[in-house]
Amino acid sequence: MDLSTFVDSELFKWVILPLLIFVARICDQTLGTIRIVFLSRGDKWIDPLLGFFEVIIWVLAIRQIIHNLSNVVGYVAYAGGFATGNYIGILLEEKIAMGKRVVQIITQKDATKLVKGIVV
C-alpha cells in the first residue's frame, strides 16, 4: 500500500486525521495559554516566538478541517483538542509557577514583624 492509498483510506479519514487534529489543537492551545502568561509577566521576547508556533499549528489543523468538511469527527477532535489544550496549559503553568500572585495585607497595627516574617 502506498502513501496516497493510505491517506485516502477510511481509517485515515475517520481515526488518524481526527487524532492528528486533536493533538495539533492540544499543542497550539497549550502554547497559547503559556504565551498569555508570559505576556502578562512582561516577557516580550518569548511571546512572539510562542505565538508564531501557535499560529502555524493552528493553520495546519484548520486546513485539515476545511479540506474535510464532511468529517464531523474532525470537528469534535478540534473542540476536544481546544479544551484539552487549555487544561494542559493551566496544569503546565501551575507546575512551572510562571504566573504572578500578589497578596495585599492591610493592618491597623505596626507591620514590621509581619514584613520580617515573610519568606520570599
C-alpha positions, -999 to 999 in steps of 0.1 A, spaced: 0 0 0 15 34 -10 10 66 9 -17 81 -13 -39 49 -8 -34 51 30 -43 88 31 -75 81 11 -85 52 33 -114 52 57 -91 45 87 -71 77 80 -102 98 74 -122 88 105 -94 79 130 -59 91 122 -68 126 108 -91 135 138 -64 122 161 -38 145 144 -62 174 146 -68 167 183 -31 166 191 -24 197 170 -51 217 189 -37 205 222 -3 218 212 -14 251 199 -38 258 227 -12 249 253 12 272 236 -15 299 236 -22 296 273 15 297 282 20 326 258 -6 347 276 11 340 309 44 352 295 27 382 280 11 391 314 45 388 330 60 412 305 83 386 289 81 402 255 110 383 239 93 348 241 57 358 234 62 364 196 81 331 193 53 311 210 27 330 190 44 321 158 44 284 165 9 286 179 -5 301 147 15 277 124 0 247 142 -35 263 142 -33 269 104 -23 233 98 -52 220 119 -78 243 104 -66 234 69 -75 198 76 -109 208 89 -116 228 58 -104 201 35 -126 176 52 -158 195 59 -180 163 58 -160 147 86 -179 155 118 -153 136 139 -128 163 129 -150 190 145 -152 170 177 -114 164 177 -109 202 171 -131 212 200 -117 185 223 -82 195 215 -90 231 223 -105 221 257 -77 197 265 -50 222 254 -65 248 278 -64 223 307 -29 211 299 -17 248 296 -31 256 330 -15 225 346 18 233 330 16 269 342 9 256 377 38 232 376 64 257 365 48 286 385 51 313 359 20 333 370 20 362 394 4 361 428 0 392 449 -10 392 485 -21 425 500 -24 428 537 -40 459 553 -35 462 590 -40 489 616 -11 477 637 26 481 631 35 456 603 73 454 610 71 419 625 49 408 597 72 421 569 102 404 586 84 371 588 75 369 551 97 344 532 102 354 496 
